[in-house]
Amino acid sequence: MNDPEKKSEAARFRLRSFTSLLLAVTFLVLGVTGIGLYFTPKGRVAHWTGWTLLGLGKEEWAGLHTNFALLFLIVAGIHWFLNWNLFWSYIKARKGRGVDRVAEITVSVLIAVVCFLGSVYMIPPLSTIIWGRGEMESYWENRSPKPPAPHAEDFKLGRFADSIGLTLDQVKEALQKEGYKVPDDSVTVGQLAKEHGRVPCDVLAAVQKHFPAAGRKPDRQGKGKGRKAP
């Protein structure tokens, strides 16, 4: 027969086990979101192109990472409090007062300091990781459609038309020909794209089908009179 006391013991909620498991889960999610954010483009590129990774946009990745980082800190604090005696037993001296494990403590602090200074002062190999992040942003920026102005997805149609060198009527006419229904002039480019299941850069592409020069920056290259830099 099953022992009722054993059943009761098994069913009891154990706070230490709970915090350990939750700590492991939050650590895993933080790792995934950290990697996801490493590969995200700059905000202006992500918002203009509707960039997503695993179905989540840049803001969702950032929100997840922030909230799970906060949860991790809270749970880590509780876990540390519950296991303080065990933690202290790792470093306290076996005889008398004071601490033992001086070498381990020193190396741990040194690694943290090196990581901090290497990140702030761009010291290899930590600077390489930061450089790689910049290269990733440049990669997305170079291969993505360019907005006519920063945060153009937040422009109302009148301002958007201005930014690409057209009139509001020209923009509305081009969009209507491409199947866009413009409710009123106060709608933003981002809202219009979302209502039609598109992304903001698609709105500009639709206008450019009828006005190819719209939003394209003129070629400012010299006419051959200047001298090239060495």
C-alpha positions as CSV (number, residue, x, y, z in Angstrom):
1,M,0.0,0.0,0.0
2,N,1.1,3.6,-0.7
3,D,2.2,5.5,2.4
4,P,0.1,8.7,2.9
5,E,3.0,10.5,4.4
6,K,5.2,9.9,1.4
7,K,2.3,11.2,-0.8
8,S,2.0,14.3,1.3
9,E,5.8,14.8,1.2
10,A,5.8,14.4,-2.6
11,A,2.9,16.9,-3.0
12,R,4.5,19.6,-0.8
13,F,5.6,22.7,-2.7
14,R,9.3,23.2,-2.3
15,L,10.4,26.8,-2.6
16,R,14.1,25.9,-3.1
17,S,13.3,23.5,-5.9
18,F,10.9,26.1,-7.5
19,T,13.4,28.9,-7.5
20,S,16.1,26.7,-8.9
21,L,13.9,25.5,-11.8
22,L,12.6,29.0,-12.5
23,L,16.2,30.4,-12.4
24,A,17.2,27.8,-15.0
25,V,14.2,28.7,-17.2
26,T,14.8,32.4,-17.0
27,F,18.5,31.9,-17.7
28,L,17.7,29.9,-20.8
29,V,15.2,32.5,-22.1
30,L,17.7,35.3,-21.4
31,G,20.3,33.4,-23.5
32,V,17.9,33.0,-26.4
33,T,16.7,36.6,-26.3
34,G,20.3,37.9,-26.0
35,I,21.3,36.0,-29.1
36,G,18.1,37.2,-30.9
37,L,18.9,40.9,-30.0
38,Y,22.5,40.4,-31.2
39,F,21.2,39.7,-34.7
40,T,18.5,42.5,-34.9
41,P,19.0,45.5,-37.1
42,K,18.8,49.1,-36.0
43,G,15.4,50.3,-34.9
44,R,14.8,52.5,-37.9
45,V,15.5,49.5,-40.2
46,A,13.4,47.0,-38.2
47,H,10.4,49.3,-38.1
48,W,10.5,50.4,-41.7
49,T,10.9,46.8,-43.1
50,G,8.8,45.0,-40.5
51,W,11.8,42.8,-39.6
52,T,11.0,39.7,-37.5
53,L,12.9,36.7,-36.2
54,L,10.9,33.6,-35.2
55,G,7.8,35.7,-35.7
56,L,8.9,38.4,-33.2
57,G,9.9,42.0,-34.0
58,K,12.7,44.0,-32.5
59,E,10.5,45.5,-29.8
60,E,9.2,42.1,-28.8
61,W,12.7,40.7,-28.5
62,A,13.8,43.7,-26.4
63,G,10.7,43.5,-24.2
64,L,11.2,39.8,-23.5
65,H,14.9,40.3,-22.7
66,T,14.2,43.2,-20.3
67,N,11.3,41.5,-18.4
68,F,13.2,38.1,-18.1
69,A,16.3,40.0,-16.9
70,L,14.2,41.6,-14.2
71,L,12.6,38.2,-13.3
72,F,16.1,36.6,-13.3
73,L,17.4,39.2,-10.8
74,I,14.4,38.7,-8.5
75,V,14.5,34.9,-8.5
76,A,18.3,34.9,-8.2
77,G,18.0,37.1,-5.1
78,I,15.4,34.8,-3.5
79,H,17.6,31.7,-4.4
80,W,20.6,33.3,-2.9
81,F,18.7,34.2,0.3
82,L,17.3,30.6,0.6
83,N,20.7,29.1,0.1
84,W,22.9,31.6,1.9
85,N,24.3,29.0,4.3
86,L,25.3,26.7,1.5
87,F,26.8,29.6,-0.4
88,W,28.8,30.8,2.6
89,S,30.0,27.3,3.3
90,Y,31.9,27.4,-0.1
91,I,34.0,30.4,0.9
92,K,34.2,30.5,4.7
93,A,37.4,29.3,6.4
94,R,37.1,25.9,8.0
95,K,38.7,27.1,11.2
96,G,38.1,30.4,12.8
97,R,36.5,33.4,11.1
98,G,37.1,34.9,7.8
99,V,37.0,33.5,4.3
100,D,38.7,30.7,2.5
101,R,38.9,30.1,-1.3
102,V,40.8,33.4,-1.8
103,A,42.1,32.2,-5.1
104,E,38.7,31.4,-6.5
105,I,37.2,34.7,-5.2
106,T,40.1,36.7,-6.7
107,V,39.9,35.0,-10.1
108,S,36.1,35.5,-10.2
109,V,36.4,39.2,-9.5
110,L,39.3,39.6,-12.0
111,I,37.2,37.9,-14.8
112,A,34.3,40.3,-14.0
113,V,36.6,43.3,-14.1
114,V,38.3,42.2,-17.3
115,C,34.9,41.7,-19.0
116,F,33.7,45.2,-17.8
117,L,36.9,47.0,-18.9
118,G,37.2,45.1,-22.1
119,S,33.6,46.0,-23.0
120,V,34.0,49.7,-22.1
121,Y,37.4,50.3,-23.6
122,M,37.0,48.0,-26.6
123,I,39.8,45.6,-25.7
124,P,40.1,42.4,-27.8
125,P,38.7,39.8,-27.8
126,L,35.6,41.4,-26.2
127,S,35.7,44.3,-28.7
128,T,35.4,41.7,-31.5
129,I,32.0,40.7,-30.2
130,I,30.9,44.3,-30.1
131,W,32.3,44.9,-33.6
132,G,30.4,41.9,-34.8
133,R,27.2,43.5,-33.5
134,G,27.9,46.6,-35.5
135,E,28.6,44.6,-38.6
136,M,25.3,42.8,-38.2
137,E,23.5,46.1,-38.0
138,S,25.4,47.3,-41.1
139,Y,24.5,44.1,-43.0
140,W,20.7,44.7,-42.4
141,E,21.0,48.4,-43.2
142,N,22.8,47.8,-46.5
143,R,20.4,45.1,-47.8
144,S,17.1,46.6,-46.6
145,P,15.0,49.2,-48.4
146,K,15.9,52.7,-47.2
147,P,13.2,55.0,-45.6
148,P,13.0,58.5,-47.1
149,A,13.6,59.9,-43.6
150,P,14.2,58.4,-40.1
151,H,11.0,57.0,-38.6
152,A,9.0,57.6,-41.8
153,E,6.6,54.8,-40.7
154,D,5.3,57.3,-38.2
155,F,4.6,60.0,-40.7
156,K,1.1,61.0,-41.7
157,L,0.5,60.8,-45.4
158,G,0.9,64.6,-46.0
159,R,4.3,64.6,-44.3
160,F,5.2,61.3,-46.0
161,A,4.3,62.8,-49.4
162,D,6.5,65.8,-48.6
163,S,9.5,63.6,-47.7
164,I,9.4,61.8,-51.1
165,G,8.9,64.9,-53.2
166,L,5.2,64.4,-54.1
167,T,1.9,65.9,-53.3
168,L,-0.6,64.2,-51.0
169,D,-3.0,63.7,-53.9
170,Q,-0.3,62.0,-56.0
171,V,0.5,59.6,-53.1
172,K,-3.2,58.8,-52.5
173,E,-3.8,58.2,-56.2
174,A,-0.8,55.9,-56.5
175,L,-1.8,53.9,-53.4
176,Q,-5.4,53.6,-54.5
177,K,-4.3,52.1,-57.8
178,E,-2.3,49.5,-55.9
179,G,-5.3,48.5,-53.8
180,Y,-4.7,50.6,-50.7
181,K,-7.8,52.1,-49.1
182,V,-6.9,55.4,-47.5
183,P,-9.4,56.1,-44.7
184,D,-8.2,59.7,-44.1
185,D,-5.2,61.9,-44.3
186,S,-4.4,61.4,-40.6
187,V,-3.4,57.8,-41.0
188,T,0.3,57.1,-40.7
189,V,2.4,55.0,-43.1
190,G,2.8,52.3,-40.5
191,Q,-0.9,52.2,-39.7
192,L,-1.8,52.0,-43.4
193,A,0.6,49.2,-44.0
194,K,-0.7,47.2,-41.0
195,E,-4.3,47.6,-42.1
196,H,-3.4,46.0,-45.4
197,G,-1.2,43.3,-44.0
198,R,2.0,44.9,-45.3
199,V,5.0,46.6,-43.9
200,P,5.9,50.3,-44.2
201,C,8.5,49.9,-46.9
202,D,5.8,48.3,-49.1
203,V,3.8,51.6,-49.0
204,L,6.8,53.5,-50.5
205,A,7.3,50.7,-53.1
206,A,3.7,50.9,-54.1
207,V,4.0,54.7,-54.7
208,Q,7.3,54.2,-56.6
209,K,5.6,51.9,-59.1
210,H,3.8,55.1,-60.4
211,F,6.5,57.6,-59.4
212,P,9.9,55.8,-59.7
213,A,11.9,58.9,-58.6
214,A,9.8,59.3,-55.4
215,G,12.0,59.2,-52.3
216,R,15.2,58.4,-54.2
217,K,18.1,60.6,-53.3
218,P,19.8,62.4,-56.2
219,D,23.2,61.3,-57.2
220,R,25.6,63.7,-55.6
221,Q,28.7,62.3,-57.1
222,G,31.0,64.8,-58.7
223,K,31.2,65.5,-62.4
224,G,34.8,64.7,-62.7
225,K,36.1,68.2,-61.8
226,G,37.2,67.3,-58.3
227,R,40.1,65.0,-57.4
228,K,39.5,61.7,-55.7
229,A,40.9,61.2,-52.2
230,P,44.0,59.1,-52.1
